[in-house]
């Protein structure tokens, strides 16, 4: 058995301003391409992309969170990185992975963004002024959700003959003697 370090394989170049249907379509195709991979979404301002992904049957990451309303834990889709505790936990886990060199990132854009990622005087983890932090936060959610990862295997399906194949009449090609 061969083990490989975890590798960042895809990113959406920011800024991306697609509508919900377009985003959900990209997510669906990527999940299918990677063998039905579970999808981890940041849910901050709306649930419309999550709803479209659920409707398409995409496996979505869910986390257990305490609910003050009902007094127990509930399951919620994705991450809410505006929540300081969730943000800190995800970013800290990614920092440990980078420090311990268990994550392989070959994307120069991602590396540049990571170098611009700081902890501000207020204690918030974010990009320096005028810079972006989307890739770093995306990677932090992915890394924190890695316990759900599955081994990538490309699905190769055999072509199935139609059920009524035995009753088809076979006609040779004209002029080729088939």
Residue pairs with C-beta under 8 A, 6 or more apart in sequence:
5 101
5 102
5 103
5 104
6 97
6 102
6 103
6 104
6 143
6 146
6 149
7 103
7 104
7 105
7 106
8 103
8 104
8 105
8 106
8 107
8 110
8 139
8 142
9 34
10 30
11 107
11 109
11 110
11 135
11 138
12 26
13 109
14 132
14 134
14 135
15 132
15 134
16 23
18 26
20 46
20 48
20 49
20 52
21 52
23 49
23 52
24 49
24 52
24 53
24 56
24 58
27 39
27 41
27 49
27 53
27 58
28 53
28 56
28 58
30 37
30 39
31 37
31 38
31 39
31 58
31 59
34 152
35 150
35 152
35 153
35 154
35 155
36 59
36 150
37 59
37 149
37 150
37 152
38 59
38 60
38 61
38 145
38 148
38 149
38 150
39 53
39 58
39 59
39 60
39 61
40 60
40 61
40 78
40 79
40 141
40 142
40 145
41 49
41 50
41 53
41 60
41 61
41 77
41 78
41 79
42 78
42 79
42 80
42 81
42 137
42 138
42 141
43 50
43 76
43 77
43 78
43 79
43 80
44 80
44 81
44 82
47 77
50 60
50 77
50 78
53 60
54 60
54 77
60 77
60 78
61 77
61 78
61 145
61 148
62 75
62 76
62 77
62 78
63 75
63 76
63 78
63 79
64 73
64 74
64 75
65 73
65 74
65 75
65 76
66 72
66 73
66 74
67 73
67 74
78 141
79 86
79 90
79 141
79 144
80 86
81 87
81 90
81 137
81 141
84 123
84 124
87 124
87 125
87 137
88 125
89 144
90 137
90 140
90 141
90 143
90 144
91 125
91 136
91 137
91 140
93 140
93 143
93 144
94 103
94 136
94 139
94 140
94 143
94 144
97 103
97 143
98 114
103 139
103 143
105 111
105 114
105 139
107 135
109 135
110 135
110 136
110 139
113 127
113 131
113 132
113 133
113 134
113 135
113 136
114 135
114 136
116 127
116 128
116 131
116 132
116 133
117 125
117 126
117 127
117 128
117 133
117 136
118 125
118 126
118 127
118 128
119 125
120 126
126 133
127 133
127 136
172 178
